[in-house]
Amino acid sequence: MKINDNFLKIESSYLFSTVAKKQRAYQAAHPEADVIRLSIGDVTRPLAPAVIDAMHKAVDEMACEATFRGYPPEYGYDFILEAIQKNDYTDRGIDIAKDEIFLSDGAKSDCGNIGDIFSVDNKVAICDPVYPVYIDTNIMAGRSGDKDENGLWSNIIYMPCTAENNFTPDLPSEVPDVIYLCFPNNPTGMVATKEQLKKWVDYALEHKSLILFDSAYESFVVEEGIPKSIYEIEGAKKCAIELRSFSKTAGFTGMRCGYTVVPKELEFEGTSLNPLWARRQATKFNGVSYITQRAAEAIYSEEGKKQIKETLAYYQNNAKIIFEGLKDAGFECYGGVNSPYVWLRVPQGYTSWEFFDELLEKCQVVGTPGSGFGPAGEGYFRLTAFGSTEKTIEAIERIKSVYKK
Ligand SMILES: *Cc1c(COP(=O)(O)O)cnc(C)c1O
């Protein structure tokens, strides 16, 4: 038997393990220090009461012969697909059919699995810095080529996102088959306007490329004119798949639920992708638990909507505290408005990791070095709004006391 040796090309997550290791070492050397983690990319607030109630009810149904449920439909129960269709699309003026929506256990799985339906010969374009899953899943599939001395993969088209292009990628000079876009972005916290997304949709249509649009952070969008869905752009149904998640929207990181939209009009080489994805899911996935689907449905109830909005407002307030505090301290910073992430430029003369060390040493604050998300992230640093407000305020006060001139 031969293994898939593409797996040997992947490095274990150097970024987050190194962050954790450095934090542990500091804490061991300074047991009295109150270290504040603004590095977490995970939610911390409890689930909405409407979600909890819906789960209790679903558990009781599973306990009773008359209402017990076995295998769920592969693509989701009608009640959740209809709630998604109505609230996320129809009510926003977007026409998406119920059988174009595929419920799943989250956007990370779909993001990796979607590659099953396209050829290993496709060339993918990926933003730099980036959510590492897009790269690693393509390495596993054999689409990456080899790594050069700068840590770049020979067969991947990199699209740098820096302050110079306002963190939205320029159209690549080489035409990719598949383009990964994520807005609002992790790690930069920046967004794409309707015009910017339209440029990408037009490009994909012209060159017959597929866009994989990750909108895991759409619920953080507060500004007018910033699309929450790629399908707000005309023509997108002919060139884009959208990945959605309840993780950041409703605190579902531990619940596991998301969905992917594959429009029926999406056709390549005369084949519609929708039935291919349907086949892939029906073959390799047995659906999301009934209890979780009822929990997800509750997000769309009147009280559910109100409750998750309150939690989002909590994180948004933290993001504002970080963003304004850092600006006041003299940092150049980005994101934080339509996003739980603030992306800052480290002081001149520092690398991302050098700034990490100094911030830990002088402020007892942990963030994430931008270089860990890709070479173009060097010189930047990510702080997240998922902590408690009290700790966030404390962290920013410490940063100001050290860096404010
Ligand atoms: C958190 C996150 C997701 C969500 O993944 P789930 O598997 O649904 O929890 C997707 N994409 C990005 C960029 C993320 O940061």
The ligand as a Gaussian input file, in Angstrom:
#p B3LYP/6-31G(d) Opt

LIG

0 1
 C      -14.051000      30.440000      11.257000
 C      -13.947000      30.372000       9.795000
 C      -14.754000      29.496000       9.066000
 C      -15.804000      28.671000       9.759000
 O      -15.494000      27.335000       9.802000
 P      -16.499000      26.316000      10.480000
 O      -15.943000      24.990000      10.064000
 O      -17.863000      26.548000       9.920000
 O      -16.449000      26.514000      11.959000
 C      -14.647000      29.496000       7.691000
 N      -13.786000      30.307000       7.051000
 C      -13.010000      31.166000       7.726000
 C      -12.120000      32.081000       6.965000
 C      -13.053000      31.204000       9.120000
 O      -12.257000      32.060000       9.781000

